[in-house]
Amino acid sequence: MAPVDDSIMVEVVYALPERQLLVAVTLCAGATVSEAVERAGLPMLHPNIGAANGNVGIFGKRVPLDTVLQNGDRVENLPAAHRGSERGAPPARPEIKITCQATYRRLTCSFQR
């Protein structure tokens, strides 16, 4: 789905050792990393990400929460240290993709494995 007018579409990813959660969100142009994380609903699902935790990045590069996003960015949780990187590749984890579309009074989400 392509963004309309002055909106942007980004992906917000939260990876745990056993699974990865991916949420596609549409935001107004000029939206920040913090706004994307909040809109994706990740603080409700996992309290270790969000405004209280600055361990987020865009395409793996750590950025401040007030960084303005560009269309197509991928916001990711980043560990405080690269735990396990010396042990080799992380185990494969199933991906759950959630796509949400917000309208005036409705938020519609679809889930896909």
Residue pairs with C-beta under 8 A, 6 or more apart in sequence:
1 9
1 24
1 26
1 99
1 101
2 9
3 9
3 26
3 71
6 28
6 29
7 26
7 27
7 28
7 29
8 26
8 27
8 28
8 29
8 31
8 69
8 70
8 71
8 72
8 73
9 24
9 25
9 26
9 27
9 71
9 72
10 24
10 25
10 27
10 31
10 36
10 69
10 71
10 72
10 73
10 74
10 75
11 22
11 23
11 24
11 25
11 73
11 74
11 75
12 22
12 23
12 24
12 25
12 36
12 37
12 39
12 40
12 42
12 74
12 75
12 76
13 20
13 21
13 22
13 23
13 74
13 75
13 76
13 77
14 20
14 21
14 42
14 45
14 46
14 49
14 76
14 77
15 21
15 76
15 77
15 93
16 46
16 93
17 90
17 91
17 93
18 91
18 93
19 93
19 94
19 95
19 96
20 93
20 94
20 95
20 96
21 42
21 45
21 96
21 98
22 95
22 96
22 97
22 98
23 40
23 41
23 42
23 97
23 98
23 99
23 100
24 97
24 98
24 99
24 100
25 36
25 39
25 40
25 100
26 100
26 101
26 102
27 35
27 36
27 39
27 69
30 68
31 39
31 68
31 69
32 65
32 66
32 67
32 68
32 69
33 56
33 58
33 63
33 64
33 65
33 66
33 67
33 69
33 75
34 50
34 51
34 65
34 66
36 69
36 73
36 75
37 43
37 49
37 50
37 51
37 56
37 65
37 75
38 50
38 51
39 100
40 75
40 100
42 49
42 50
42 77
43 49
43 50
43 51
48 77
49 55
49 56
49 77
51 65
54 64
54 65
55 62
55 77
55 78
55 79
55 80
56 62
56 63
56 65
56 75
56 76
56 77
56 78
57 63
57 75
57 76
57 78
58 67
58 69
58 73
58 74
58 75
58 76
59 73
59 74
59 76
60 76
60 78
62 78
69 75
84 90
94 113
95 113
96 111
96 112
96 113
97 111
97 112
97 113
98 109
98 110
98 111
98 112
99 109
99 110
99 112
100 107
100 108
100 109
100 110
101 107
101 108
101 109
102 108
